[in-house]
């Protein structure tokens, strides 16, 4: 799992100055359509960034992304004027993908446990867990230390956003809401352990997506690990 805040911090603080190719816009967006070759380079860069950050974490240098994409590092910076812009683009895409997978599970599975397990299996198989940004994996401890569990307003180990006051959270709040619906349905049906939170489910996604050099071994390891983790989440009769 490569989502440590230190790596994220190094990602967002290392970058280049704004490029004229982005028209001065901080998100690196263009106001004119890309040429065919430029569009192809963009796709190569995004694919390479997903691979590199998935393997090495968001602290990986832009030079590694350029090398994997087989373009010059200047080409990367012309499209993404700073590393922060590229990191956020990848993180937001993965967050959005997980949200859609959660919505699909909610809409296509009537049985609560099947919906939750389908979401987990689909997400782990897609490898999205390796690219989750830290704001959807920050686990907080209840602030009311010393109180009995039933007196706490926030369960111990529940998830909180890194920056709850920010309006632009890269889609993290929406993801937490949809996954929360999956969790609540499974818990209400008595199929999910009462102490399992949304953060636990997202940590399962991140943990069960190992990066191995052999694709077949990676898929087998992910499936086996997820089976074990699902057993740990499921409620058992007393």
N, C-alpha and C positions, 0 to 999 in steps of 0.2 A: 504494500500500500504506500503510495507516494504522495501523500496529501498534507505533510507536516507544514505548520504555519511558517517555519523558518524558510522552507523552500519557496513557499508562496511569497513571502516577504522579499526574498532575493529576486524573485521573478518580477515583482511590480516595481522594484527600485532600480533595476538595471535596464537601460534602454538607450535609444538614440534620440536625437532631436527630431522635431516634426518635419516630415518630408513634404515637399511641394506636390508630390504625386497624389497625396491624399487631400489636396486642396486646403490644408491647414485644419482639417477636422480631426478632433482628438480620437475618434473611433476608427480612423483609417478608412472611412467610407469614401467612395468616389461619387462625383455628381454626373459623370459621363460613363457610358458602357465601356467595358474592357475589350481590348482587341482579343482575337482568338488565342494568340500566343500568351498574352498576359493572363487570360482566364485560365489557360492550361497551367501556367506557372503558379497561379493562386491555388488551384486545386492540389497541385503537387506539394505546395508549402503546407496547406492545411492537413493533408494526409500525413505528411512527414511530422508535423507538430504533434498530431494525435499519437503517433507511434513513439516519438522520442519522449514526450512528456509522460506517456503511459508507462514507458520502461524506466525512465530516470527521474521522474517527478518534474514539477514545474520549475525547479531550479536549474534544469539543463540549459546550457547556453544556446543562443540563437545560431551560433556557428554549427552546432550539431544538427539543428533543424535544416539549415541550408545544405549541409553535406548530405543529409538523408534525402532531401528534395532534389539534389543534383543541380542546384542553382547557386549563384553567388550570394553571399550574405547581404550584399547591397540590394539584391532583388527582393529579399525578405523584408528589409527595412523600407523599401519603396512602397510596399503594400501595407505593412504594419509599422508605423513610425516609431514604435517603442515595443519592447518585449511585453510590457503591461498590456498593450492592446491585443497582441496575439494570445497571451495567456487567457485573458478574459473572453476572447472570442471562442476559444476551445472549451473553456469551462462552462460558458453559457450554452453552447451547443450540446454538451453532454448532459447538463442539467435539464435542458428542454427535452432531450431524448428520453431521459428517465421519467419525466413527467408524462410524456405521451404513452410510455409503456405502462405506467401506473393507471392512467385513464383507460387504456385498452383492457387491462385486467379487471378494472371495476365494471366496465360496460359489457364484457363478454363472459364473465364467470358469475353465476348466481350464487354458488357456494362460497362463503367467506374465506375458508382456508385455501380452497383452490385458487381464488383470486390472488391472495397474498403470495402463495407459493409460485403461481405463474409469473407474477411480477418479478419475484426474486430470480427465478430461473432465466427469464428473458433478459433481465438486466445483467446478470453475471455472464451469460453467454455473449452478450454484446461487448463486454469489457468496459462498460461505462464506469464501473466502480473505481478503476485506476485513475480516472480523470475528474473525480468529484472535487470541487473546490472546498477549502476548509470551512466556509460558512455553513455548509450543510452537514458538517461532521463535528462541529464544536459541541461537546457534551459538557453541560454545566451541572454542578452539584447544588442542591437546594440551599438557598441562602440562609434559611431559618435554621441554622445549626443549633443543636441542643433540643429542638422540638421533637415530639413524637411524630412518626410517619403520618398519622391521620391529621396532624395539625399543620402540615406543610402545605403551602399553596402551590408549590411546584415539586413534582416527584423527583427524588434523587436520581441523577443520571438522565434526566429529560433533556431534550435538545433545545438550544437557543441559538439564534443567529448571531454571528460575530458582531454585526453592526445593525441592530434592529431599527435604528432611527433612519437608516438610509432608504430612500424610496427605490433606488436602482440596486437591487440585490442579485441581478443576474438570473432571476427566475427562481431563486432558492425558496422564497416563501410559498410560491405556488406548488413547488415540488413537495414541500413539507406538508402542505394542506392535503394534497391528493393521497400521499402515502399515509397520512394520518387517518384518512377515511378507510383505507384498507386495514390498518391496524385496529381501528375501533370496531369495524365489522367482525373481524376474526375474534377479537376479545369478547365482544358481546355474545357471540355464538358459543363461547366457552372453549374455543379451539386454540386460542393463543394464551400463553402464560400471562397472568395479570400484571407482572412486573416488566413486561417487554414494552419498550417505547419506540417511537419513530426513529430515534437515534440508533437504537439497537438494530433495527431493520436496515438502515443505511450503512451501518458498520459491517453488517453481514455482506452487503453488496461489495463494499470495498475490500473486505478480507478475502472473500471467495473468488476474487479475480486476480490470481497470481500471474506474473509475467515469466513465462518459461520459453526457452529458445525453440523448442519443438511444439508446433501448433497442436498436434494430436495429444501430446502429453499435457499441454496446458488445458485443453478441453476436458480431458479425463480427470485431471487434478481438481479443476473447478467444480465439475459435477459431483465428484466424491466429497469434497469439502462442503459443498452446499447441502448435500444430503445430511451430513453430520450436523451442520448448523441448524437446519430446519427441524431436526429432531430436538435440538436444544430449545427452540422457540415454542414448540407445540405443547399445549396443555395436556396433562395426563390425569385420568380419573384417580381420585383419592383412594 
